[in-house]
């Protein structure tokens, strides 16, 4: 059996690997105190250039370490409160519950036919 393929013998390793990745992202989100670190493309270039795609990393932890170093640490966190609209603008908009949450009961065209031209 090939250990690099997802199958019954590798499923538990896959679960642990995905869990480790999720835990790292969740920890980073919880610890993020600003939406952007200020890093520039020139700052990141040596880290990116040092990645050797012809030499695979030895395990999932090493891959997650590399991902954290070249992406997660300096990602732009659009969810951060500093990037959200002001609370005044938010309070004047309709609450989410006022928006329709399900598609209309009938499609805007008959399935199997051409869609109508946009107005």
Buried (B, 14 or more C-beta within 10 A) or exposed (E): EEEEEEEEEBEEEEEEBEEEBEEBBEEBEEEBEEBBEEEEEEEBEEBEEEEEEEEEBEEBEEBBEBBBBBEBEBBEBEEBEEEEEEEEEEEEEEEEEEEEEEEEEEEEEEEEEEEEEEE
